[in-house]
Amino acid sequence: MPASLANPSYIYLVGGRLGKIKFILLLVLLPLFAKANIEIIYTWSTMMPLSIEGIIDVEQLCYKYDFQCTFVFDPFLSVESLDTELTPYAQTQYLSDELVHLGILNHFPGFAVLDDGVVQGNIHLGYLEPQTLEAVILGRLK
């Protein structure tokens, strides 16, 4: 949730009493529309340059649809070797046994779409252009 929505005084200053009512309605209704149970797990490696390019595409898509996003850095490499601008995208190097068994580490990049922790469709391996990435992810949620 954007910081401005989390601050009721900001809403009151912008919209007066009506703004405060809209804010309360937003807090009540937002959970009904939120996709917080959808998670994209994206695996990437510095050894595969297109996987680095895909980080921003996945991040923007998750922001657009309010999906949770977990970036998993190649567990076969050292996080200490990363450039500082990439370090925030090395959130973890650990994956569930299920994802490893499904082959998410067979190639980088890879991603899985989870709904309430359940993998939707199959694991995708390889880079996708932003429009195709969006179509594939949304297709897994139908």
DOGUMAR-697179 format. One record per residue (C-alpha): residue in three letters; x, y, z. Coordinates in nm, 3 decimals. Each point is the difference from the previous one (the first is absolute). Example, Ala and Ser with C-alpha at 12.3 -4.5 7.8 and 13.67 -1.06 7.14 Angstrom:
DOGUMAR-697179
['ALA' [1.230 -0.450 0.780]],
['SER' [0.137 0.344 -0.066]],
end
This chain:
DOGUMAR-697179
['MET' [0.000 0.000 0.000]],
['PRO' [0.146 0.339 -0.092]],
['ALA' [0.116 0.203 0.299]],
['SER' [-0.258 0.269 -0.074]],
['LEU' [-0.283 -0.251 0.051]],
['ALA' [0.145 -0.117 0.328]],
['ASN' [-0.007 0.352 0.143]],
['PRO' [-0.358 0.109 0.092]],
['SER' [0.109 0.358 0.073]],
['TYR' [0.128 0.030 -0.359]],
['ILE' [-0.342 -0.111 -0.131]],
['TYR' [-0.175 0.243 0.234]],
['LEU' [0.214 0.290 -0.119]],
['VAL' [-0.060 -0.087 -0.364]],
['GLY' [-0.370 -0.078 0.017]],
['GLY' [-0.129 0.143 0.330]],
['ARG' [-0.274 -0.198 0.171]],
['LEU' [-0.105 -0.161 -0.330]],
['GLY' [0.360 -0.111 -0.056]],
['LYS' [0.001 -0.169 0.340]],
['ILE' [-0.321 -0.186 -0.084]],
['LYS' [0.146 -0.112 -0.334]],
['PHE' [0.313 -0.117 0.184]],
['ILE' [-0.205 -0.209 0.244]],
['LEU' [-0.196 -0.154 -0.288]],
['LEU' [0.327 -0.073 -0.178]],
['LEU' [0.136 -0.179 0.307]],
['VAL' [-0.317 -0.209 0.024]],
['LEU' [-0.024 -0.086 -0.371]],
['LEU' [0.368 -0.034 -0.093]],
['PRO' [0.043 -0.352 0.143]],
['LEU' [-0.287 -0.119 -0.222]],
['PHE' [0.193 0.095 -0.314]],
['ALA' [0.360 -0.057 0.110]],
['LYS' [0.199 -0.280 -0.162]],
['ALA' [0.229 -0.043 0.300]],
['ASN' [-0.041 -0.378 -0.023]],
['ILE' [0.168 -0.001 -0.345]],
['GLU' [0.378 -0.034 0.005]],
['ILE' [0.253 -0.001 -0.282]],
['ILE' [0.327 -0.174 0.078]],
['TYR' [0.269 0.113 -0.243]],
['THR' [0.338 -0.171 -0.017]],
['TRP' [0.294 0.176 -0.159]],
['SER' [0.376 -0.024 -0.041]],
['THR' [0.282 0.235 -0.092]],
['MET' [0.116 -0.274 -0.237]],
['MET' [-0.312 0.057 -0.214]],
['PRO' [-0.025 0.369 -0.101]],
['LEU' [-0.362 -0.020 -0.117]],
['SER' [-0.101 -0.118 0.346]],
['ILE' [0.133 0.330 0.138]],
['GLU' [-0.196 0.193 -0.264]],
['GLY' [-0.317 -0.182 0.104]],
['ILE' [0.024 0.111 0.363]],
['ILE' [-0.149 0.344 -0.070]],
['ASP' [-0.270 -0.147 -0.225]],
['VAL' [-0.114 -0.237 0.275]],
['GLU' [0.022 0.271 0.265]],
['GLN' [-0.217 0.238 -0.205]],
['LEU' [-0.255 -0.272 -0.075]],
['CYS' [-0.028 -0.092 0.368]],
['TYR' [-0.045 0.364 0.093]],
['LYS' [-0.266 0.048 -0.271]],
['TYR' [-0.210 -0.293 0.122]],
['ASP' [0.090 0.017 0.369]],
['PHE' [0.160 -0.345 -0.004]],
['GLN' [0.260 -0.104 0.252]],
['CYS' [0.338 -0.044 -0.160]],
['THR' [0.296 -0.204 0.119]],
['PHE' [0.332 0.028 -0.180]],
['VAL' [0.221 -0.305 0.040]],
['PHE' [0.367 0.039 -0.090]],
['ASP' [0.185 -0.298 -0.148]],
['PRO' [0.076 -0.226 0.300]],
['PHE' [0.317 -0.123 -0.173]],
['LEU' [0.161 0.347 0.013]],
['SER' [0.107 0.229 0.283]],
['VAL' [-0.212 0.303 0.088]],
['GLU' [0.322 0.181 0.096]],
['SER' [0.096 0.007 -0.369]],
['LEU' [-0.302 0.215 -0.094]],
['ASP' [0.015 0.365 -0.101]],
['THR' [-0.168 0.219 0.262]],
['GLU' [-0.291 0.091 -0.230]],
['LEU' [-0.090 -0.369 -0.032]],
['THR' [0.029 -0.091 0.368]],
['PRO' [-0.363 0.095 0.086]],
['TYR' [-0.116 -0.256 -0.256]],
['ALA' [0.185 -0.281 0.173]],
['GLN' [-0.269 -0.036 0.265]],
['THR' [0.076 -0.366 0.050]],
['GLN' [0.184 -0.295 -0.148]],
['TYR' [-0.236 -0.260 0.143]],
['LEU' [-0.291 -0.169 -0.174]],
['SER' [-0.254 -0.258 0.106]],
['ASP' [0.071 -0.362 -0.084]],
['GLU' [-0.310 0.005 -0.221]],
['LEU' [0.132 0.284 -0.219]],
['VAL' [0.342 -0.161 -0.029]],
['HIS' [-0.164 -0.332 -0.091]],
['LEU' [-0.209 0.180 -0.266]],
['GLY' [0.325 0.124 -0.155]],
['ILE' [0.009 0.371 0.079]],
['LEU' [0.382 -0.015 0.025]],
['ASN' [0.051 -0.174 -0.335]],
['HIS' [0.045 0.335 -0.178]],
['PHE' [0.005 0.371 0.086]],
['PRO' [-0.220 0.193 0.002]],
['GLY' [-0.288 -0.205 0.123]],
['PHE' [-0.324 0.084 0.168]],
['ALA' [-0.288 -0.164 0.177]],
['VAL' [-0.346 0.142 0.060]],
['LEU' [-0.150 -0.094 0.334]],
['ASP' [-0.354 0.056 0.123]],
['ASP' [-0.030 -0.055 0.374]],
['GLY' [0.330 -0.189 -0.014]],
['VAL' [-0.113 -0.240 -0.275]],
['VAL' [0.197 0.003 -0.327]],
['GLN' [-0.224 0.098 -0.290]],
['GLY' [0.087 -0.168 -0.328]],
['ASN' [0.359 -0.099 -0.062]],
['ILE' [0.331 0.171 0.073]],
['HIS' [0.107 0.232 -0.280]],
['LEU' [0.368 0.004 -0.093]],
['GLY' [0.151 0.271 -0.220]],
['TYR' [-0.038 0.371 -0.059]],
['LEU' [-0.328 0.144 -0.126]],
['GLU' [-0.069 0.346 -0.141]],
['PRO' [-0.214 0.207 0.243]],
['GLN' [-0.329 -0.041 -0.192]],
['THR' [0.046 -0.375 -0.034]],
['LEU' [0.105 -0.030 0.365]],
['GLU' [-0.321 0.175 0.106]],
['ALA' [-0.216 -0.222 -0.224]],
['VAL' [0.165 -0.320 0.126]],
['ILE' [-0.032 0.094 0.367]],
['LEU' [-0.361 0.115 -0.029]],
['GLY' [-0.079 -0.313 -0.204]],
['ARG' [0.118 -0.217 0.289]],
['LEU' [-0.252 0.170 0.228]],
['LYS' [-0.309 -0.082 -0.208]],
end
